[in-house]
Amino acid sequence: MQNEIKQSAEICDEIATFQLQRIMSAKGLREEISHAHIAIEDIEEGQKQATAVNEAQIIREGGMLPAKSHAEHWEAETHADDNVPNNVDLDCAVEELRNQIDGLRARFNFECTLHGMMQKLKLEFAINANLDGAELDKFVSSTDDDQEMRLGRSSLPNAMPMMNDFVKGALNPKLKDLGMAILSTHLKEDKPYTLEYLARCGSPKAWNSEELNDIFNTPETESAPPTPVNEDWAEPPIPCFTCGQTGHAAKDCRVVDFPAETEAQYLEAPESKANNEMPSTKLWVEKDVYCDNCGMYGHSEDYCNHIFPEEEKPNYCNQCKKHGHMEDTCWRLHPWLKEQFLKEQFLKEQFLKEKEEKEKKTRCLDCGRVGHERRFCYKVHQYK
């Protein structure tokens, strides 16, 4: 048990480290995007200031303002101290930075998608893969690429072939234009590409989040069936309220308490139904009990069929295993009914007690006796 706890802790540490690496990479991309935005704002602000200074100088000299043109070079006024070539157009620089921002955003979205997919695969592998201690330690201590290779071959055997087909159909034509065609001999099941390598091939725009998710969202690439380890995580079965064993409810319990007046220690449900068993719905049999009515063993006269026909049997509660009431009025199943009954009994006794005390103080006006009123006096009504 201690080894399993230790291995689980190591898996959690490795997953946390993997998450931290992905998060730090995402933070770095965010910082690059922020710096690019700041650079664009600085360039645009400097361009506006340089334009305003130049126009003011022309106006002071009495000249006319030139027509606006995007080919003007303002590097000398805005970046005099920077190492920026004077022949670089600021509009081109801004456009280049914006393209860089778009690329960083696409890269950031792709990294997030890749992180979620990788995390899902690793968690499924750690939970569903049937590995012993040595294999689990080797998987945890291996690199990310090695882990992804193991994922493709053990937990999700159909994932890598599908990914190779996707690369052939989607990436290969685009990489051919760049002179980076992937050889078809490398796209085989025995040598699958890792996710990290496929992620770095070509432009991130070639990978759509929906396309990446579709690779693993098909029925053919479902995770391995749950192992007996998952059964331990399920909710424990509810024990029987009467005997404490699992596998049945209290109403179907085969060993139950029985009233003391029957002189039976316990009841047991038989395997087959007999004519002398009562009640017939639950098939209870009393051991070592003799019926004085029919002279047969297995039941008492309280449950004899000769006394109580099928339609005239007394009420029987399956919750407390007693006759005289049903489940809807059982105190064991509904404790509030008992409280209500005791409260009514208390109020009834209190009313009778107060009535008795009141009668002791009442005096009849006709006979002069204490204990009744004139309207209830026997002398008044004896001649009527």
N, C-alpha and C positions, 0 to 999 in steps of 0.2 A: 504493500500500500504506500509506503514511504517513497519507493522508487517511482510509482505512478504519479504521486504528488510532485516529486522533483522533476519528472519529465514534463508534466503539465506546466509547471512554472517556467521551465526552459522554453517551451513552445510559446508561452505568453510573452516572455522576454524577447524572443526572436521576432515575433509578430509586431511587438511594440517598436523594436529597432527598425524593422522594415517600414512601418508607418512613419516613424520619425524621419527616415531618409526621404521618403516621398514628400512629406510635408515641407521639409527644408528645401527640396528642389522646387516645390510650388512657391514657397516664399521668395526664393531667389528670382524666379520668373516674374513674380509680382513687383519686386524691387526694380528689375530691369525695365518693366513697363512704366513704372512710376518715374524713373530717371529719364526715360525717353520723352514722356509727357512734359517733364520740367524743361528738358532741352528745347522742345518745340516751342513752349511758352517763352523761354528766354530769347530764342531766335526771332519769333514774331514780335516780341516787345522791343527788342533792339532794332529790328527793321522799321517799326513804327517811329521810334525816337529818331533814328537817322534820317528818315524821310521828312519828319517835321523840322529838324535842324537845317537840312538842306533847302527845304522850301522857304524857311524864314530867311536864310542867307540870300537866296535869289531875290526875294521880295525887297530886302533892304538895299540891294544893289540896283533896284529898279528894273529887273528883268521879268520875263514872263515864265510862269511855271510850265515845265515840259509835260507832254502827254504821258499818262501812266503807262508804264511798260513793265512786263515781268522779266525783262532781260537786263534790268539795271543791276549793277554790282555795288553793294553797300558794305562789303567786308572790311574795308579800310576804316570806316567810321564805327562799325559795331563791334568788330573783333580785332582791334589794333594790337592787343597784347596776346592773342591766342595764336596757336600754330596752325591756323586754317589758311589754305592757299587762297590768294585773292581772286583766282579765276573760277572759284566754285560758286555757282548760283545758289542763293539761299532758298529759293523756292524748290529747287531740286533736292537740297538737303532736307527740307521739311518733308517733302514727299517721300524721300528715302527713310526718314525716321518713322513716318506713318506706316509705311510698308513693313518696317521692322516691328512696329507695335502690333500690327495685324498678325505677323508671323509669330510673335511671342504669345499673343492671345490664343492663336490656334495651337501652339505648342503647350500652353498651359491647360487648355481644355483637353488636349490629348493625354497629357500626363495625369490629369485627374481621372479620366476614363480608364486609362491603363492601370492606375493605382487601385481603383475600385474593382476592376476585373481580376487583377492579381491577388488582391486581398480575399476576394470571394473564393478563388481557386485554392489558395493556401488554407483557408479555414475549412473548406470542404475536405481537403486532403487530410488535414490534421484530425478531423472528426470522423470521417468515414473510412479512411484507409486502414486496412488491417495490417498493421506493422508491429513487430516485436520491439523490445527495448533497444536492441542494437541498431535496427533499421531506422527507428524513430530518432535516435541520437545522431545517426549519420545524416539524416535529412535535415535536422535542425542546425547542425554545425556546417552544412554545405553552403555554397554560394547561391545567390539568387538564380543564376543561369542553371546551375545543377538542379536546384529545386524545381524549376520550371520544366526541365527535361524529365524529371521523375514524375511531375504532374501529368505530362503528356503521355507517359508510358504506363502508368499504373492507375491513377484515379480517373482520368478522362482519356481513355485510349483513342477515341475518335476525334478528339479536339485538334490534334496536330495535323492529321491528314486533311481535315476540312480547312484548316488555316493555310496549308500549302496550296490547296485548290483556289482559295481566295487570293493568294499572292499571285498565282499564275494568271488569274482572270483580271485582277485589278492593278497590281503593282508592276508586273512585268512589262506591259506596253508603255507605261510611263517611264520606267527605268531605261528602256531601250532608247528613248529619245535623248536621255542623258548619257548614253554610252555606258550604262551600268547594268546591262542585262544579266539577269540571274540564270545560271545554267540549270536546265531542267533536271540534270542528274543529281543536283543537290536537293531538289524538292521531292524527297522520298520519305516514306514512313519510317524507315530505319534511321534516317538522319534528319529529324525534324528541326525546324528553326525554333529558337527560343523567342519568347515574346519580346524581350528587350532588343534582340537583334532585328526582328521584324519591325519594331517600333522605330528604329533608327534608319530604316531603308527609305529613301526617297523623302518627299516633302510631307510634313504632317497633314497638309490639306488632303492628301490622298487617302487618309484614314478618317472615316466618318464614325462618330460615336455609335450610331445605330448599326452600322456594318460590323463594328467590333463586337457589339452585344449580340448580334444575330449569330455569330460564330458559336456561342455557347448557350443560346436559348432554344435549341432544337431538342426534340426528344431523344435523338441519337447520342447526345453528349451529356446525359444526365449523370449525376454523381453516383458513386457506388452505393449499393443497398446498405441500409443501416446495420451496423454490427451489434453484437450483444451488449456493447458498452452503452449504446443509446437506450437500451431497455432499462438500465439502472437510473436513467434520468427521468423516466416516466413517473406519473403519480402512483404512489403505493396503493394497492387495492384496499377498499374499505372493509374492515372486518365485520363479522356478524355481531349484532348487538347482544345476542343471547349467549353464544358459546365462545365468541372471540376469534373464531377461525375465519379465513378468507375463502372466497369462492361462492358464497351464497348470502342472501339477505336474511333478516330475522324472521320474516314470514315463512321462509322455506327451510328454516333450521330443522335438522333431524334430531337434535338433542336439545330439549327445552325443559325448563322448570314446570312443575305441575302442582296444582293445589294439594295441600297436605291431606285433605279429607279423602282423597282417592287412594291413599296408601301406596302410591307409585313414586319411585325415585326419579324416573325420567321417562320420556317418550321417544320412540324411534319410528321414523317413517318406513314402511315396508317396501319391498321391491315390486310387489304385485298387489292388486286390489282384491279384497275379499268382500263377501256380502255383509259380514258382521263388523266391519270397520266404520267408525264414525268420528268426526264428520267425513263424508265421502270426498269432499273437495280437497282436504289436506291429508287424508289417509294416515291418521295417527293410530298407533297401536300401543296400548299399555302393557308392559311386561309384568307377569305374575299378578294380574288382576282378574278376579272372577266376577261374572255378572250374575246377580241373584235372580234376575228376571228370566233370562233364556238359558242359564246354566252353561255358558260358554266362556272360555278364557280369551283375553285380548282386549276386553273393554268392560266398563262398569255399567250399572243400570242407568247412569246419567246419559250415556251415549248409546243405549240399546235401540236398535231399529224397531223392535217390537213395541216399544213404548212411544218413541218419537218417530212418526213417519217422515219421509223426505221433506214434505211441505210443512211439517209442524216441528221441526228441530229447533232447539233453543238457539238464540244468537250466540255466535262464537267469534271472539276477537283474535285475529291472527297476530297481533302485536304482543299482547301479554299472555296469549294462550289460555284464556279463561272465557267461560260462557256467561251470558247475561247481558252483554253489550257488544257493539260493533266497533270498528276502528275509528269511526267519526266521533265517538263519545268516549274513547279510551283515555283515561287519565295519564297513562304512561306515555302515550303519543302526544297528548295535548295537555300539558300541565296547567294551563290557564283555566281549563274546565274545572279542575279540582279546586283551584283558588276561588273561582266563581261560586262553586257549590258550597264551600266552607263559609264564604262571605254571606251567602243567602241563609245558611243555617244559623249563623251568628245573629243576623238581623232578625230572623224569625224568633229565635230564643229571646233576644232582647225585647222584641215587641210583646211576647207572651209574659215576660217578667214584668214589664212596665204595666201591662194590663192587669196582672194579678195585684200589683201594688196599688194600682188605682182603685180596684174593686174593694180592697181592704179599707180604703178611706171613704167609700161611698155609703151613705145612710139612706134607707128607704123612708119616705115621708108618710107611708100608710102604716106599716108594721113597726117601724122604728129600728129595724135590724140593719146591721152593717154587712155590705158585700154585694148589694144589688140596688138598682134604681127602682122608682115607683112603677115604671112601665113594664118591668120584668117581675114585679111582685106577684106571688101566687095568690094572695088574698084578693087582689083586685080582679084576677082572671078566673078564679075558681068557680064563680057562679055564672059565667058566660057560656 
